[in-house]
Amino acid sequence: MKKALFTTLILAFFLMSGTLACAQSKKDGEAGDTEARKAQILENLKFKFPQLEQYTVTMGDLESSDVEGMDEGSFIVNGQQVQRFLVTSDNTKLYMLAADPIDVSLTSEELAAEIAEREAAAAREAEERSAALAQAVSGLPVRGNPDAPVTIIEFSDFQCPYCARGYRTVEQVLEKYPEDVKFIYAHFPLPNHPWAKPSAIASVCVAQQDPAVFWQLHDHYFENQSTFNPNNIIDKSRTFLADTGIDLDTWATCASDTSSDAYQGAEAVVDGLASLGSDNGVSGTPGFFINGYYFSGAQPLETFDEVIEQAKQNFE
């Protein structure tokens, strides 16, 4: 374990070192002799870094590179290639390579064309994703204008504190753009949040009876997040729903009787939405899709403003 850690530290040092100066090759070996060059490089490295003596360090073949006057090779530590490098043909300077070469030859006009194509491809991908997501979440409760040019689908977790922050921002968005935004809440309960999934299932059971009450319960969960725990989530939800017109017996069977078809059906809805999110790149909450463009985490209002205004222009 210590050796592995030390190897990592040595390699990190190599990456941070711009150059390693080697002894003049003409003193200790012929530059044209590949094996002599490799041996000389390794000898110098072990002189500069005595700790390398603890490892089996070898070197791959030296091959011509795209850089004039330099060859390319790699160090192999304990049988694994760990670092590529460039070395001058006379063995005087060695440069560690942190990544493959980057093409910087494009002109301003070529870059503009590439950027335009990249943006067009992203727009096509977002449009396709938006259509697929819209079909997948059809039937879920909607807040805002059902015919709005901008659709926001949020994958969220009632127990997540960042989702509570996202909830407050979405409220601002809906207030600012009452005719321009259609908002859909998609369940993505995280496994480390013990009352997130029970509350998600409970809210699905409410939505089956009355979508408007679903939004009331949705708001209640986020506004009173600190009062809930796995032991009281169902009882507190039932208390909140007592005056909403929901059939509480039907709801209770759906929300808490794990052997019932109603519960299993509601759970399948929650699990299906979570899988939908994962399939589209969601790994944490909240995750927002705005007309198919994905934004991870609680976003400021300005992020929504920018995307919504652009979407409105495209729609017009």
Residue, then its C-alpha position, 0 to 999 in steps of 0.5 A: m500500500k505504501k509503495a503504491l502511494f509512493t509511486t503515485l507521489i513520484l508520478a505526480f512529481f513528474l507531472m509537475s516537473g516541466t523538464l528533467a535535465c540528463a547528463q550529456s549523452k556523448k559522455d556516457g553513451e552514443a545517442g544513436d544506440t537506443e538501448a544505451r540511451k534508455a539506460q542512460i535516461l534511467e540512470n539519471l532518473k534514479f540519480k535524481f530520484p533515489q526512491l526509484e531504486q525500490y521499484t522495477v523501472t523500465m522503459g518502452d521503445l523510443e520512437s520518433s515523435d511529431v516534434e522535430g528533434m525529439d523522440e517519444g517513450s514511456f516509463i514502466v513501473n512494476g510492469q505498468q506504463v505510467q508516464r509518457f515523455l519526450v526526450t531530445s535526440d541527444n539525450t540532454k532534456l526530457y519532458m513529461l507529457a501530461a496529455d496527448p498533443i492538442d491541435v491548435s492550428l485552426t483559424s478563427e473562421e474554422l473555430a467559428a464553424e466548429i463552434a457553430e456545429r457543436e452548438a447545432a449538435a447540442a441543440r439537436e441532442a437537447e431537442e431529441r432528449s426533450a421529446a423523449l423525456a416529455q413522453a416518459v413523464s406524460g401523465l405526471p402533474v404539471r405546474g405552470n402553462p401546459d402549452a408553454p414553450v419551455t418545459i422544465i423537468e426536475f429530478s428531485d428528492f423531498q429530503c434533499p436540502y439542495c432540492a429545497r433550495g431548488y424548490r424555492t428557485v423554481e417558485q421564483v421561475l414560475e412567478k416570473y414566467p407564468e405563461d412561458v414555463k411548464f414544470i414537471y417534478a420527477h422523483f429521484p429519491l436517493p438511497n441515503h435519504p431514508w424518508a425520501k422514497p416513502s414520501a415519493i410514493a405517498s405523493v404519487c398516491v395523492a397525484q392519482q386522486d388529485p394532481a392539485v393536492f399533489w402540489q400542495l403536498h410537494d410544497h409541504y414536504f419542502e417547506n417543512q423538511s426538518t420536521f420529517n423522519p422515517n418514523n413519522i412521514i406517513d402519519k404527518s402526511r396523513t394529517f396534512l391531507a386530512d382537509t384536502g378532500i383526498d380519500l384517506d383510506t384509499w391513500a393509506t393503502c397505496a402509501s403504506d400497505t406494501s403488499s397492496d397492488a396500489y403500493q406496488g404500482a406507486e413504487a413502480v412509478v417512483d422507481g421508473l422515474a429514478s431509472l429514467g433520470s439515471d439513464n439521462g445522466v442524473s446522478g444526484t439531486p436536483g437535476f434539471f432538464i430545460n427543454g432537454y438541456y441538462f443542469s446538475g445541482a441547485q441553480p441560481l435564477e440567472t441560469f433559468d433566465e438565460v435558458i428560458e429567454q433563449a428558448k422563447q426566442n427560438f420558439e418565436 
